[in-house]
Amino acid sequence: QVQLVESGGGLVQAGGSLRLSCAASGRTFMSYNMGWFRQPPGKEREFVAGISASGILTDYADSLKGRFTISRANAKNTVYLQMNSLKPDDTAVYYCAAGVRVSRARGDYDYWGQGTQVTVSS
């Protein structure tokens, strides 16, 4: 059993930055690959970024590469998503997830957080 709790969301102006955090419970956290997904209003949940258990391998949605950075601090059981140059289209509920492989598919993740709202104003 793994529990994930996101934090760091809020309201930000276009061009600004936010850093989201995902705190995980459980002593097997280091064994899991982690991902971030988001769900804009009226749209399907979509892949944002993924990171391997070691933190060495990363993957990003093509449209977000260069603006978003995923990282992890295993000693703190925490995964981060640094978001820069934010745009109104980035407005969404952001979710972190844990799975057995680095993947862009929602079905490959076994555990999910409750989500945190990010709103970007123009």
N, C-alpha and C positions, 0 to 999 in steps of 0.2 A: 504494500500500500504506500503510495506517494501522494502527498498533498502539496499543491502549488498555490501560491498567493501572489498576485501581481500588485504592484503599486507604482506610483510616479506619474500617473496620467493627470490630465487637467486641461485647462484652456490656455492656448498660446497663439500669438499672432503669427501670420505667415512670415517665413524666413527665420523663425526662432528655432530653438532646440529643446528637446526633452530627453531624459533618460528613464526608461522603464526598468523596474526590477522585478524579478520573479524569485521568491524565496521558497525553497523546497524542504519538506520534512522527510526523514527517512535516512537510514545509514547507507543505503545503496545508491545515493544520488550520483556518485562518480561513475557508475556503470551506465547511466542513461545518456542518450543523445537528446538534445533539447531543441525545440523550435518555437518560433513566434508566428502567430497567425493574426489576421485582423478581419473584422466584418464591418464594412461601411454601411451606413443606413440604406436599406432597401436592396442590398446586394448579398451575395454568398460569401461565406468565410473563405479567405484566401491566404496562401502561404506568403510569409514575409522573409524569414531567415531561419537557418538551422545551424547547429554546431555539434561537433562530435563530443563524445565523453571526455576526451583528452583536451578539448578546446583548440586543437590544431587545425582541424578541417572545418570550414564554414561554407555556407551556401546561401545565396540571396535571390529573391525575385529579381528578374532582369531590370525591371523598371526602378528598383530601389537601390541597386548596387551603386555605391559611391556616396549615398546619403545616409544610409543606415549601417550600423555596425553591431554585430552580436558578439558577446564575450561571456565568459563565465569565471567565477571564483569558487572553485570547488571547496576550499577550506571554509567558506561561508555558506555553502549550499545555495548559491545565488547565481542567476543568469541575468544578463543585462541586455537591453536594446537601446543603443544611442541613436537618436533621430535628429538629424540636422537639416537645415534648409526646408523646414516643414511647409507643406502646401495645404490648402483647404481640402484637396482630394485625399489627404492622409487622415482625415477625420474618420474615426472608426472605434469600435471596441477592440482592444488588443488582448490576445490570449497567449499564454505560454503553455507548452505541452512537453511531455516526456515520452520517449519511445525507445525501442531497441535498435533503431537504425536512423541515420541521417536521411530524411525524406521530405519531399514536398507534399506528400499525400496525407490528408487528415486521418485516414484509416490506419496509418502506421504509428500513430501515437496513442498510448494507453491511458495517459493521465492528462487532465486539463485543469487550468485555473479558472477562476470565476470571471476573469476579464477586468480590464480597466479602461475607462473612457478617455479618449484623446480627441479634443476638439481644436481645430485650427481655424482661426478667423482670418478673413481677407482684409 
